[in-house]
Amino acid sequence: MDCLGECSGPILDLGCGNGWIARCLLDAGIDVYGVDASISGVEIANGLAPGRFFQLDVQSGQLPVELDSISFKTVISTEVIEHLYDPRGFLDFANRILTRGGQSGGKIVVSTPYHGYLKNLVLALVGKTDSHFTVLWDGGHIKFFSRSTLESMLVERGFIVERFEGAGRIPYLWKSMLVAARTV
């Protein structure tokens, strides 16, 4: 939550799953809504916070009508971007959400598995590359971001990167990373 810094709602959780993170924010008194492609995930989320969660393919580029009039100040997306064929389109969608009505300074916080040079080298040295990047299960990760590639893509799509945090394990072998950026 440190990557959120001082933020006020409303917040949109793009790819909220069962709404766990959004519900934690709601419990902290923050105004938050969530969208996810999973109908069952949205049903679980709405079971605990009714009317806050909506079914949506985040690559559709269109908010549900119930959320269309809300001026979101922050977008969060945890462990979603690595599953998307078009991560640039996803970031463009987030940027449009944050800049509607001419507002600027909206914040995005994205987390995704970390794939830096040292981590990839260690995976290769210990013979775990095939199991880590396996293609033998349906779904899963189709994009593998390093800090550099995620930050470059954010800048390319109109964001200014403000903060990076590695998460889980030891430095440079992190499980995930969080990047916070704002709109221009």
N, C-alpha and C positions, 0 to 999 in steps of 0.2 A: 504494500500500500504506500510505501515511501515514494515510489515513482509518481503517484498521483499528486504529491505535494499539497499545497493549499489549493483545493479545488472546490467549487460549488457545483451543485447540480443545475440543470439536469444532466445526467450521464446516460449514455447509451452503450450497452454491452453488446457488441457485434459478435455473434457466435457464442451466446451465453450458456449453451448446453442446458443443464438442469437448473441454472440460475444461482448456483452456490455463491459465486463471487458477488453477484448483484444483490443477493439477499444479505450478505455480510455488510455491504455498503448501506442497504436499507436499514439494517439494524443499527448502524452508526448514525442514522438520521439523514442520510444523503438521498436525494431524489434520483432514482435510477430506474431505467427500463431495459429490457433485453429482447433480443431477437435471435432465433436459431432455426436451422433447417429441420431439426428433429421435432416432430410432432410430440413424441412421448416426452422429450426433454422439456418442451414448453408446458406440457400438461403438468409435469412434476413441479416446475417452477411456479406456475399459477396456483397450484394446490396450496402453496405456502405464502404467496403474495399475489392474490388475484388481481387481474387486470393490468399487470406490469410486464407481461411477457407475451410475445407474438411469434407465430411461425413465419419464417422468411428465409429464403436462400440469399445469403449475404452477397452473392454475386449478381443478384437481380438488378442492383442499382436503384431500387425504389423502396422507400420506407412503407410500412403498412399505414393505411389511411389514419389509424388511431394515433400514430406518432408523427404524422406529417406536419402538424402545426407547432410542434415543440421545438424551441431553439436550444439544441443541445450545446453545452459548453465543453463537454469532454466525451470522447469515444474511447472505450477500452476494448481490447480484443486479446484474449489469452489462448494461445496454442491453437490458432485458427489458420493464420496466413500460410503456414507450411502445407496445408491441405488443398490450397486453391490453385487452379490452372492459371488464373489471371490475378496475381497479387497486385499488379499495378491498378487494375480496374477497381479492386477492393479498396485500395488507398485513395483512389480518386473519389469513390463513393463516400468514404469517411470525410474527405476534405470538403465535398459538397454539403454534407450534413453540418459540418462545423462552420461553414462560411455562408450559410443561407441568410438572406436578409442583409448581406453586406457586413456581417460581424467578422471580426478577426481575432486572433489570439486564442482560438479554440485549441484544446489539447487532445492529443492521441497518445495512448499508452498501448504498446504492442509487445506481447511476449511470444516467443517461439523457441524451439530447441536451438541451442548454440552449436555451431559447427565451425569453430576456428581452426587455424592451421595446426596448432599443437595438439588439440583434441583429435583431429583427423590422423595426425602422425602417430599418436599413441594407439589409436584404434588399429592402424595398419601394423604397428610393431607387435601388438599382442594378438594379432590374427582375428580381430573382431569386426573387420570392415564389412564382410558379407552379411553377418547377422545384424549389424547396425543399420546398414542400408538395404535390408532385404526387400526383394520384390515378390516374395513368396506368400504375402498376405494381401487380401483385398482391401482397398481403401488405403489409409495410411498417408505418410508424408510423401509429397511429390516435389517439394522445394526444400532446399537445405541452405539456410542462411548463416553467414558469418556476421559479426558486428559490422564489418565494412559494407557487405552487400545490403543488409537491411537499412543501415543509415543512408547509403547511397540512393536506394529506392525511395526512401522517405523524402529526401531532398529533391530528387527528380520529380516527385509528385506534389511539390509545393509546401513542404514542411521544413521547419527549422529544428534540428535535433538539439535537445537540451540536456538529456541525461541518459546514461547507460548503466545498467546493473547486471552482473552475472548472478545466477541463482542456482543453488544446489551444487554439491560436490566441492571441489577445490578450484581456486582461480585458474582460468584458462582451460579447465576440463569441465566447465559448468554444464549442468544439465540443460538449462534454459537461460535466456537473456531477456531483459526488459529494456525497451527503448521508449523514452518519452520525448515527444516533439510537439510543436505548436504550428498553427497555420500562420501564414505570412500576413 
